[in-house]
Amino acid sequence: MKKVFVSITALLFSVLLWQCGNDGVKPELGQPVQVSADVAVRTTDFAFGFFKKFQAMQPANDNIFVSPLSLHMALGMLLNGAEGETAAQISKTLKTEGVPQADLNQAYQALLEGLPKADPKVQLGLANSVWYRNTFKVEDNFLNVLRKSFDAEVAGLDFAAPTAKDKINAWASDKTKGKIDKVIDQINPSDVMFLLNALYFKGDWKAQFDAKLTDDAPFYLSNGGQKTVKMMRIKNNFKVAQREGYGAVQLPYASGNFNLTLLIPDRESDVNKLINGLSAANWQQLQTAMKEQSATVGLPRFTLEYETKLNEVLQASGMTRAFSDQAQLGKINPTADLFVSLVKQNTFLGIDEKGTEAAAVTTIGVGITSVGPSEPIFIADHPFVIIISEKTSNTILFMGKIMNP
């Protein structure tokens, strides 16, 4: 079920990967995340492509919030169980065609190990798990790869027991600090496996907003109406840029390795048009164009929750066979007629004067087929885009479109 929500997660993953080693800036604290340049570029391309395609399939005035990183890693686990055309379609969707599976798994392992260490002042957790019906035989090689490359927890459960879904939900809640407490509503008789990725982020602003400056302010909706929001305000030195149709400002967290980038369209421009024009290439151009200077920023204080099924957007991206009775998932089990029954994300976003807290859980269900001015001003008082990323690995963690905070 959808509560109010935003689409920030998608941009985050790509940006986190993309920024690895691009500007040569050494982090003040923490360790650079070592991901190959080839994989970094591909995952950034995936993040922007996925975000654009997903938002185009949603109602134009809805908030959306997704995590490209969480989705990529969950599908990466599935890819290790796929064969033939099914594997080729998953690779194409992930933009990893031609990348050896071992190299891709190594990149996931580097992210799992490196992102939590990128900034010791930021809390970042990445976790994976595999849950399977205890009467269903899973190939040892598949489980061993997920344990080794994805540090996945593996558990066989009695899926018929009422407590089975509670254990899966408890894992999701634990890995997201209680921000996402339910990802499975029920387990169907045809379900034999769930692959889960959990991503949690919490960072304080490097320059925090003063709560005394937060006031009631209008937020202008795309339909011509307006609502009152709690608008946080700050004046400080930030990296900023004015581009055709929008302004950009980067708000760093803690030591500066993680950033939230606001893309605020001009008042006569449309936020959906802005998103449609985004790409990995112009994102890189924006990073080069942004220069530090004194600027005033206004950002609404808000909390959002989101849940969305991703089957349709993945099929539209070319990943069709995995969802059909012709799926080739023989590396999970060579004799069972398996297919992907579900890909969904649950996400959370909270932004206040102190910082940002965001979380995502991607769930993949596997079933059996039978059974400007000198001092620019950036006020986000109309629909805008948010990107949270990590600098040294060029990974985008979260991406969002805020239509109605």
Secondary structure by P-SEA (a helix, b strand, c coil): cccccccaaaaaaaaaaaacccccccccccccbbbbaaaaaaaaaaaaaaaaaaaaaccccbbbbbbaaaaaaaaaaaaaaccaaaaaaaaaaaccccccaaaaaaaaaaaaaccccccccbbbbbbbbccccccccccaaaaaaaaacccbbbbbccccccaaaaaaaaaaaaaaccccccccccccccccbbbbbbbbbbbccccccccccbbbbbbbccccbbbbcbbbbbbcccbbbbcccbbbbbbbcccccbbbbbbbccccccaaaaaaaccaaaaaaaaaacccccbbbbbbbbbbbbccccaaaaaaacccccccccccccccccccccccccccccbbbbbcccbbbbbbbbbbbbbbccccccbbbbbccccbbbbbbbcccccccbbbbbccc
